């Protein structure tokens, strides 16, 4: 089993690029058992989504102005 540190790195990478099946499996297996990493994954995905929504909103506003 991978360490929490290794899993959090994979979780962060997974936000920006597609992980390999093997990487996704190890993350999945780890978060099944580790609440801390599960919370980290949920929070990261939430923040990423919120940030994207904010940028999209900002871009559409700027687009309307120009
Ligand atoms: Zn963990």
PDB file of the backbone (N, CA, C, O) and the ligand in Angstrom, with CONECT records:
HET     ZN  A 101       1
ATOM      1  N   UNK A   1       0.834  -1.199   0.000  1.00  0.00           N
ATOM      2  CA  UNK A   1       0.000   0.000   0.000  1.00  0.00           C
ATOM      3  C   UNK A   1       0.871   1.252   0.000  1.00  0.00           C
ATOM      4  O   UNK A   1       1.893   1.309   0.684  1.00  0.00           O
ATOM      5  N   UNK A   2       0.458   2.249  -0.770  1.00  0.00           N
ATOM      6  CA  UNK A   2       1.214   3.481  -0.869  1.00  0.00           C
ATOM      7  C   UNK A   2       1.044   4.322   0.393  1.00  0.00           C
ATOM      8  O   UNK A   2       0.061   4.185   1.122  1.00  0.00           O
ATOM      9  N   UNK A   3       2.022   5.194   0.635  1.00  0.00           N
ATOM     10  CA  UNK A   3       1.948   6.070   1.803  1.00  0.00           C
ATOM     11  C   UNK A   3       0.961   7.200   1.538  1.00  0.00           C
ATOM     12  O   UNK A   3       0.620   7.481   0.389  1.00  0.00           O
ATOM     13  N   UNK A   4       0.505   7.847   2.610  1.00  0.00           N
ATOM     14  CA  UNK A   4      -0.430   8.961   2.476  1.00  0.00           C
ATOM     15  C   UNK A   4       0.179  10.064   1.624  1.00  0.00           C
ATOM     16  O   UNK A   4      -0.511  10.712   0.837  1.00  0.00           O
ATOM     17  N   UNK A   5       1.485  10.267   1.794  1.00  0.00           N
ATOM     18  CA  UNK A   5       2.155  11.321   1.047  1.00  0.00           C
ATOM     19  C   UNK A   5       2.112  11.025  -0.456  1.00  0.00           C
ATOM     20  O   UNK A   5       1.802  11.896  -1.268  1.00  0.00           O
ATOM     21  N   UNK A   6       2.426   9.786  -0.799  1.00  0.00           N
ATOM     22  CA  UNK A   6       2.421   9.385  -2.206  1.00  0.00           C
ATOM     23  C   UNK A   6       1.014   9.501  -2.787  1.00  0.00           C
ATOM     24  O   UNK A   6       0.838   9.914  -3.933  1.00  0.00           O
ATOM     25  N   UNK A   7       0.026   9.137  -1.993  1.00  0.00           N
ATOM     26  CA  UNK A   7      -1.359   9.199  -2.470  1.00  0.00           C
ATOM     27  C   UNK A   7      -1.807  10.646  -2.674  1.00  0.00           C
ATOM     28  O   UNK A   7      -2.487  10.954  -3.653  1.00  0.00           O
ATOM     29  N   UNK A   8      -1.427  11.537  -1.750  1.00  0.00           N
ATOM     30  CA  UNK A   8      -1.836  12.934  -1.911  1.00  0.00           C
ATOM     31  C   UNK A   8      -1.189  13.548  -3.146  1.00  0.00           C
ATOM     32  O   UNK A   8      -1.794  14.398  -3.800  1.00  0.00           O
ATOM     33  N   UNK A   9       0.032  13.130  -3.473  1.00  0.00           N
ATOM     34  CA  UNK A   9       0.695  13.596  -4.698  1.00  0.00           C
ATOM     35  C   UNK A   9      -0.094  13.118  -5.917  1.00  0.00           C
ATOM     36  O   UNK A   9      -0.339  13.891  -6.843  1.00  0.00           O
ATOM     37  N   UNK A  10      -0.484  11.861  -5.916  1.00  0.00           N
ATOM     38  CA  UNK A  10      -1.260  11.307  -7.029  1.00  0.00           C
ATOM     39  C   UNK A  10      -2.606  12.012  -7.157  1.00  0.00           C
ATOM     40  O   UNK A  10      -3.063  12.295  -8.265  1.00  0.00           O
ATOM     41  N   UNK A  11      -3.238  12.294  -6.022  1.00  0.00           N
ATOM     42  CA  UNK A  11      -4.537  12.980  -6.041  1.00  0.00           C
ATOM     43  C   UNK A  11      -4.380  14.353  -6.692  1.00  0.00           C
ATOM     44  O   UNK A  11      -5.193  14.741  -7.531  1.00  0.00           O
ATOM     45  N   UNK A  12      -3.339  15.085  -6.308  1.00  0.00           N
ATOM     46  CA  UNK A  12      -3.086  16.408  -6.888  1.00  0.00           C
ATOM     47  C   UNK A  12      -2.808  16.306  -8.381  1.00  0.00           C
ATOM     48  O   UNK A  12      -3.315  17.100  -9.174  1.00  0.00           O
ATOM     49  N   UNK A  13      -2.004  15.328  -8.753  1.00  0.00           N
ATOM     50  CA  UNK A  13      -1.688  15.137 -10.173  1.00  0.00           C
ATOM     51  C   UNK A  13      -2.936  14.784 -10.960  1.00  0.00           C
ATOM     52  O   UNK A  13      -3.107  15.213 -12.101  1.00  0.00           O
ATOM     53  N   UNK A  14      -3.805  14.000 -10.344  1.00  0.00           N
ATOM     54  CA  UNK A  14      -5.019  13.562 -11.001  1.00  0.00           C
ATOM     55  C   UNK A  14      -5.966  14.708 -11.327  1.00  0.00           C
ATOM     56  O   UNK A  14      -6.849  14.562 -12.172  1.00  0.00           O
ATOM     57  N   UNK A  15      -5.788  15.856 -10.659  1.00  0.00           N
ATOM     58  CA  UNK A  15      -6.635  17.012 -10.944  1.00  0.00           C
ATOM     59  C   UNK A  15      -6.235  17.658 -12.257  1.00  0.00           C
ATOM     60  O   UNK A  15      -7.062  18.265 -12.938  1.00  0.00           O
ATOM     61  N   UNK A  16      -4.970  17.527 -12.608  1.00  0.00           N
ATOM     62  CA  UNK A  16      -4.451  18.186 -13.802  1.00  0.00           C
ATOM     63  C   UNK A  16      -4.292  17.259 -14.989  1.00  0.00           C
ATOM     64  O   UNK A  16      -4.391  17.693 -16.137  1.00  0.00           O
ATOM     65  N   UNK A  17      -4.047  15.995 -14.726  1.00  0.00           N
ATOM     66  CA  UNK A  17      -3.885  15.061 -15.833  1.00  0.00           C
ATOM     67  C   UNK A  17      -4.563  13.744 -15.485  1.00  0.00           C
ATOM     68  O   UNK A  17      -4.902  13.483 -14.331  1.00  0.00           O
ATOM     69  N   UNK A  18      -4.750  12.938 -16.494  1.00  0.00           N
ATOM     70  CA  UNK A  18      -5.378  11.641 -16.293  1.00  0.00           C
ATOM     71  C   UNK A  18      -4.341  10.663 -15.746  1.00  0.00           C
ATOM     72  O   UNK A  18      -3.268  10.500 -16.327  1.00  0.00           O
ATOM     73  N   UNK A  19      -4.659  10.024 -14.643  1.00  0.00           N
ATOM     74  CA  UNK A  19      -3.731   9.059 -14.071  1.00  0.00           C
ATOM     75  C   UNK A  19      -3.868   7.722 -14.791  1.00  0.00           C
ATOM     76  O   UNK A  19      -4.892   7.431 -15.408  1.00  0.00           O
ATOM     77  N   UNK A  20      -2.825   6.928 -14.698  1.00  0.00           N
ATOM     78  CA  UNK A  20      -2.897   5.600 -15.294  1.00  0.00           C
ATOM     79  C   UNK A  20      -3.846   4.734 -14.464  1.00  0.00           C
ATOM     80  O   UNK A  20      -4.159   5.058 -13.319  1.00  0.00           O
ATOM     81  N   UNK A  21      -4.282   3.662 -15.043  1.00  0.00           N
ATOM     82  CA  UNK A  21      -5.218   2.773 -14.359  1.00  0.00           C
ATOM     83  C   UNK A  21      -4.619   2.284 -13.041  1.00  0.00           C
ATOM     84  O   UNK A  21      -5.301   2.184 -12.021  1.00  0.00           O
ATOM     85  N   UNK A  22      -3.328   1.984 -13.098  1.00  0.00           N
ATOM     86  CA  UNK A  22      -2.635   1.487 -11.917  1.00  0.00           C
ATOM     87  C   UNK A  22      -2.599   2.551 -10.815  1.00  0.00           C
ATOM     88  O   UNK A  22      -2.810   2.256  -9.639  1.00  0.00           O
ATOM     89  N   UNK A  23      -2.327   3.790 -11.221  1.00  0.00           N
ATOM     90  CA  UNK A  23      -2.288   4.888 -10.246  1.00  0.00           C
ATOM     91  C   UNK A  23      -3.665   5.126  -9.635  1.00  0.00           C
ATOM     92  O   UNK A  23      -3.805   5.306  -8.425  1.00  0.00           O
ATOM     93  N   UNK A  24      -4.676   5.123 -10.497  1.00  0.00           N
ATOM     94  CA  UNK A  24      -6.041   5.343 -10.012  1.00  0.00           C
ATOM     95  C   UNK A  24      -6.466   4.237  -9.055  1.00  0.00           C
ATOM     96  O   UNK A  24      -7.146   4.490  -8.060  1.00  0.00           O
ATOM     97  N   UNK A  25      -6.059   3.008  -9.364  1.00  0.00           N
ATOM     98  CA  UNK A  25      -6.394   1.880  -8.497  1.00  0.00           C
ATOM     99  C   UNK A  25      -5.749   2.025  -7.133  1.00  0.00           C
ATOM    100  O   UNK A  25      -6.383   1.769  -6.109  1.00  0.00           O
ATOM    101  N   UNK A  26      -4.483   2.437  -7.117  1.00  0.00           N
ATOM    102  CA  UNK A  26      -3.811   2.554  -5.831  1.00  0.00           C
ATOM    103  C   UNK A  26      -4.403   3.694  -5.000  1.00  0.00           C
ATOM    104  O   UNK A  26      -4.490   3.591  -3.776  1.00  0.00           O
ATOM    105  N   UNK A  27      -4.810   4.788  -5.669  1.00  0.00           N
ATOM    106  CA  UNK A  27      -5.461   5.888  -4.960  1.00  0.00           C
ATOM    107  C   UNK A  27      -6.794   5.397  -4.402  1.00  0.00           C
ATOM    108  O   UNK A  27      -7.128   5.639  -3.242  1.00  0.00           O
ATOM    109  N   UNK A  28      -7.539   4.709  -5.246  1.00  0.00           N
ATOM    110  CA  UNK A  28      -8.858   4.218  -4.856  1.00  0.00           C
ATOM    111  C   UNK A  28      -8.753   3.268  -3.651  1.00  0.00           C
ATOM    112  O   UNK A  28      -9.499   3.391  -2.680  1.00  0.00           O
ATOM    113  N   UNK A  29      -7.822   2.331  -3.738  1.00  0.00           N
ATOM    114  CA  UNK A  29      -7.630   1.377  -2.649  1.00  0.00           C
ATOM    115  C   UNK A  29      -7.255   2.088  -1.352  1.00  0.00           C
ATOM    116  O   UNK A  29      -7.721   1.731  -0.270  1.00  0.00           O
ATOM    117  N   UNK A  30      -6.406   3.099  -1.486  1.00  0.00           N
ATOM    118  CA  UNK A  30      -5.949   3.817  -0.302  1.00  0.00           C
ATOM    119  C   UNK A  30      -7.086   4.617   0.339  1.00  0.00           C
ATOM    120  O   UNK A  30      -7.279   4.554   1.553  1.00  0.00           O
ATOM    121  N   UNK A  31      -7.837   5.367  -0.468  1.00  0.00           N
ATOM    122  CA  UNK A  31      -8.896   6.196   0.109  1.00  0.00           C
ATOM    123  C   UNK A  31     -10.053   5.363   0.679  1.00  0.00           C
ATOM    124  O   UNK A  31     -10.840   5.849   1.491  1.00  0.00           O
ATOM    125  N   UNK A  32     -10.141   4.094   0.236  1.00  0.00           N
ATOM    126  CA  UNK A  32     -11.141   3.205   0.813  1.00  0.00           C
ATOM    127  C   UNK A  32     -10.855   2.976   2.297  1.00  0.00           C
ATOM    128  O   UNK A  32     -11.765   2.782   3.102  1.00  0.00           O
ATOM    129  N   UNK A  33      -9.584   3.003   2.629  1.00  0.00           N
ATOM    130  CA  UNK A  33      -9.166   2.682   3.993  1.00  0.00           C
ATOM    131  C   UNK A  33      -8.713   3.887   4.804  1.00  0.00           C
ATOM    132  O   UNK A  33      -8.668   3.835   6.033  1.00  0.00           O
ATOM    133  N   UNK A  34      -8.379   4.968   4.116  1.00  0.00           N
ATOM    134  CA  UNK A  34      -7.788   6.109   4.806  1.00  0.00           C
ATOM    135  C   UNK A  34      -8.705   7.330   4.728  1.00  0.00           C
ATOM    136  O   UNK A  34      -8.860   7.929   3.663  1.00  0.00           O
ATOM    137  N   UNK A  35      -9.307   7.692   5.851  1.00  0.00           N
ATOM    138  CA  UNK A  35     -10.246   8.814   5.896  1.00  0.00           C
ATOM    139  C   UNK A  35      -9.558  10.130   5.569  1.00  0.00           C
ATOM    140  O   UNK A  35     -10.128  10.994   4.902  1.00  0.00           O
ATOM    141  N   UNK A  36      -8.336  10.272   6.043  1.00  0.00           N
ATOM    142  CA  UNK A  36      -7.607  11.514   5.846  1.00  0.00           C
ATOM    143  C   UNK A  36      -7.400  11.801   4.367  1.00  0.00           C
ATOM    144  O   UNK A  36      -7.618  12.920   3.902  1.00  0.00           O
ATOM    145  N   UNK A  37      -6.980  10.781   3.637  1.00  0.00           N
ATOM    146  CA  UNK A  37      -6.747  10.954   2.202  1.00  0.00           C
ATOM    147  C   UNK A  37      -8.063  11.098   1.444  1.00  0.00           C
ATOM    148  O   UNK A  37      -8.127  11.780   0.421  1.00  0.00           O
ATOM    149  N   UNK A  38      -9.107  10.453   1.950  1.00  0.00           N
ATOM    150  CA  UNK A  38     -10.418  10.584   1.318  1.00  0.00           C
ATOM    151  C   UNK A  38     -10.887  12.043   1.448  1.00  0.00           C
ATOM    152  O   UNK A  38     -11.396  12.627   0.491  1.00  0.00           O
ATOM    153  N   UNK A  39     -10.709  12.614   2.630  1.00  0.00           N
ATOM    154  CA  UNK A  39     -11.066  14.018   2.827  1.00  0.00           C
ATOM    155  C   UNK A  39     -10.234  14.925   1.942  1.00  0.00           C
ATOM    156  O   UNK A  39     -10.741  15.886   1.362  1.00  0.00           O
ATOM    157  N   UNK A  40      -8.962  14.611   1.846  1.00  0.00           N
ATOM    158  CA  UNK A  40      -8.077  15.414   1.012  1.00  0.00           C
ATOM    159  C   UNK A  40      -8.537  15.388  -0.442  1.00  0.00           C
ATOM    160  O   UNK A  40      -8.564  16.417  -1.117  1.00  0.00           O
ATOM    161  N   UNK A  41      -8.895  14.208  -0.907  1.00  0.00           N
ATOM    162  CA  UNK A  41      -9.345  14.040  -2.285  1.00  0.00           C
ATOM    163  C   UNK A  41     -10.639  14.828  -2.531  1.00  0.00           C
ATOM    164  O   UNK A  41     -10.769  15.530  -3.533  1.00  0.00           O
ATOM    165  N   UNK A  42     -11.593  14.699  -1.599  1.00  0.00           N
ATOM    166  CA  UNK A  42     -12.860  15.414  -1.727  1.00  0.00           C
ATOM    167  C   UNK A  42     -12.637  16.916  -1.754  1.00  0.00           C
ATOM    168  O   UNK A  42     -13.203  17.622  -2.588  1.00  0.00           O
ATOM    169  N   UNK A  43     -11.805  17.403  -0.832  1.00  0.00           N
ATOM    170  CA  UNK A  43     -11.534  18.837  -0.758  1.00  0.00           C
ATOM    171  C   UNK A  43     -10.835  19.344  -2.013  1.00  0.00           C
ATOM    172  O   UNK A  43     -11.191  20.395  -2.546  1.00  0.00           O
ATOM    173  N   UNK A  44      -9.841  18.596  -2.483  1.00  0.00           N
ATOM    174  CA  UNK A  44      -9.102  19.017  -3.673  1.00  0.00           C
ATOM    175  C   UNK A  44     -10.024  19.129  -4.872  1.00  0.00           C
ATOM    176  O   UNK A  44      -9.957  20.090  -5.639  1.00  0.00           O
ATOM    177  N   UNK A  45     -10.897  18.122  -5.025  1.00  0.00           N
ATOM    178  CA  UNK A  45     -11.818  18.139  -6.161  1.00  0.00           C
ATOM    179  C   UNK A  45     -12.802  19.281  -6.036  1.00  0.00           C
ATOM    180  O   UNK A  45     -13.161  19.910  -7.031  1.00  0.00           O
ATOM    181  N   UNK A  46     -13.240  19.553  -4.814  1.00  0.00           N
ATOM    182  CA  UNK A  46     -14.182  20.645  -4.581  1.00  0.00           C
ATOM    183  C   UNK A  46     -13.534  21.989  -4.915  1.00  0.00           C
ATOM    184  O   UNK A  46     -14.123  22.824  -5.600  1.00  0.00           O
ATOM    185  N   UNK A  47     -12.309  22.180  -4.416  1.00  0.00           N
ATOM    186  CA  UNK A  47     -11.590  23.436  -4.656  1.00  0.00           C
ATOM    187  C   UNK A  47     -11.334  23.615  -6.144  1.00  0.00           C
ATOM    188  O   UNK A  47     -11.495  24.707  -6.689  1.00  0.00           O
ATOM    189  N   UNK A  48     -10.933  22.525  -6.796  1.00  0.00           N
ATOM    190  CA  UNK A  48     -10.657  22.590  -8.228  1.00  0.00           C
ATOM    191  C   UNK A  48     -11.897  23.002  -9.024  1.00  0.00           C
ATOM    192  O   UNK A  48     -11.833  23.826  -9.936  1.00  0.00           O
ATOM    193  N   UNK A  49     -13.024  22.401  -8.647  1.00  0.00           N
ATOM    194  CA  UNK A  49     -14.277  22.717  -9.338  1.00  0.00           C
ATOM    195  C   UNK A  49     -14.683  24.162  -9.092  1.00  0.00           C
ATOM    196  O   UNK A  49     -15.100  24.863 -10.014  1.00  0.00           O
ATOM    197  N   UNK A  50     -14.559  24.609  -7.838  1.00  0.00           N
ATOM    198  CA  UNK A  50     -14.919  25.973  -7.474  1.00  0.00           C
ATOM    199  C   UNK A  50     -14.023  26.962  -8.204  1.00  0.00           C
ATOM    200  O   UNK A  50     -14.494  27.992  -8.686  1.00  0.00           O
ATOM    201  N   UNK A  51     -12.750  26.657  -8.285  1.00  0.00           N
ATOM    202  CA  UNK A  51     -11.802  27.545  -8.958  1.00  0.00           C
ATOM    203  C   UNK A  51     -12.127  27.645 -10.437  1.00  0.00           C
ATOM    204  O   UNK A  51     -12.061  28.725 -11.023  1.00  0.00           O
ATOM    205  N   UNK A  52     -12.477  26.515 -11.039  1.00  0.00           N
ATOM    206  CA  UNK A  52     -12.803  26.498 -12.463  1.00  0.00           C
ATOM    207  C   UNK A  52     -14.066  27.307 -12.731  1.00  0.00           C
ATOM    208  O   UNK A  52     -14.147  28.048 -13.710  1.00  0.00           O
ATOM    209  N   UNK A  53     -15.047  27.155 -11.851  1.00  0.00           N
ATOM    210  CA  UNK A  53     -16.299  27.883 -12.013  1.00  0.00           C
ATOM    211  C   UNK A  53     -16.039  29.390 -11.920  1.00  0.00           C
ATOM    212  O   UNK A  53     -16.601  30.186 -12.672  1.00  0.00           O
ATOM    213  N   UNK A  54     -15.177  29.750 -10.984  1.00  0.00           N
ATOM    214  CA  UNK A  54     -14.827  31.159 -10.784  1.00  0.00           C
ATOM    215  C   UNK A  54     -14.133  31.718 -12.022  1.00  0.00           C
ATOM    216  O   UNK A  54     -14.471  32.810 -12.479  1.00  0.00           O
ATOM    217  N   UNK A  55     -13.167  30.980 -12.571  1.00  0.00           N
ATOM    218  CA  UNK A  55     -12.444  31.444 -13.765  1.00  0.00           C
ATOM    219  C   UNK A  55     -13.379  31.553 -14.960  1.00  0.00           C
ATOM    220  O   UNK A  55     -13.310  32.519 -15.721  1.00  0.00           O
ATOM    221  N   UNK A  56     -14.252  30.566 -15.126  1.00  0.00           N
ATOM    222  CA  UNK A  56     -15.207  30.598 -16.234  1.00  0.00           C
ATOM    223  C   UNK A  56     -16.101  31.831 -16.134  1.00  0.00           C
ATOM    224  O   UNK A  56     -16.364  32.522 -17.117  1.00  0.00           O
ATOM    225  N   UNK A  57     -16.558  32.079 -14.900  1.00  0.00           N
ATOM    226  CA  UNK A  57     -17.433  33.207 -14.645  1.00  0.00           C
ATOM    227  C   UNK A  57     -16.719  34.513 -14.961  1.00  0.00           C
ATOM    228  O   UNK A  57     -17.276  35.411 -15.592  1.00  0.00           O
ATOM    229  N   UNK A  58     -15.488  34.595 -14.513  1.00  0.00           N
ATOM    230  CA  UNK A  58     -14.677  35.791 -14.723  1.00  0.00           C
ATOM    231  C   UNK A  58     -14.440  36.018 -16.208  1.00  0.00           C
ATOM    232  O   UNK A  58     -14.535  37.142 -16.701  1.00  0.00           O
ATOM    233  N   UNK A  59     -14.130  34.937 -16.913  1.00  0.00           N
ATOM    234  CA  UNK A  59     -13.847  35.038 -18.344  1.00  0.00           C
ATOM    235  C   UNK A  59     -15.075  35.463 -19.126  1.00  0.00           C
ATOM    236  O   UNK A  59     -14.977  36.249 -20.068  1.00  0.00           O
ATOM    237  N   UNK A  60     -16.234  34.943 -18.734  1.00  0.00           N
ATOM    238  CA  UNK A  60     -17.458  35.312 -19.458  1.00  0.00           C
ATOM    239  C   UNK A  60     -17.812  36.770 -19.186  1.00  0.00           C
ATOM    240  O   UNK A  60     -18.333  37.461 -20.061  1.00  0.00           O
ATOM    241  N   UNK A  61     -17.527  37.232 -17.971  1.00  0.00           N
ATOM    242  CA  UNK A  61     -17.787  38.634 -17.649  1.00  0.00           C
ATOM    243  C   UNK A  61     -16.866  39.548 -18.443  1.00  0.00           C
ATOM    244  O   UNK A  61     -17.291  40.566 -18.989  1.00  0.00           O
ATOM    245  N   UNK A  62     -15.591  39.162 -18.493  1.00  0.00           N
ATOM    246  CA  UNK A  62     -14.613  39.964 -19.219  1.00  0.00           C
ATOM    247  C   UNK A  62     -14.955  39.950 -20.707  1.00  0.00           C
ATOM    248  O   UNK A  62     -14.799  40.955 -21.401  1.00  0.00           O
ATOM    249  N   UNK A  63     -15.422  38.800 -21.184  1.00  0.00           N
ATOM    250  CA  UNK A  63     -15.771  38.668 -22.590  1.00  0.00           C
ATOM    251  C   UNK A  63     -16.918  39.592 -22.968  1.00  0.00           C
ATOM    252  O   UNK A  63     -16.948  40.154 -24.063  1.00  0.00           O
ATOM    253  N   UNK A  64     -17.876  39.741 -22.030  1.00  0.00           N
ATOM    254  CA  UNK A  64     -19.025  40.593 -22.296  1.00  0.00           C
ATOM    255  C   UNK A  64     -18.638  42.070 -22.364  1.00  0.00           C
ATOM    256  O   UNK A  64     -19.183  42.856 -23.139  1.00  0.00           O
ATOM    257  N   UNK A  65     -17.662  42.406 -21.504  1.00  0.00           N
ATOM    258  CA  UNK A  65     -17.242  43.818 -21.445  1.00  0.00           C
ATOM    259  C   UNK A  65     -16.538  44.272 -22.716  1.00  0.00           C
ATOM    260  O   UNK A  65     -16.780  45.370 -23.219  1.00  0.00           O
ATOM    261  N   UNK A  66     -15.678  43.425 -23.218  1.00  0.00           N
ATOM    262  CA  UNK A  66     -14.849  43.857 -24.354  1.00  0.00           C
ATOM    263  C   UNK A  66     -15.627  43.844 -25.666  1.00  0.00           C
ATOM    264  O   UNK A  66     -15.076  44.180 -26.714  1.00  0.00           O
TER     265      UNK A  66
HETATM  266 ZN    ZN A 101      -3.814   8.101   3.561  1.00  0.00          ZN
END
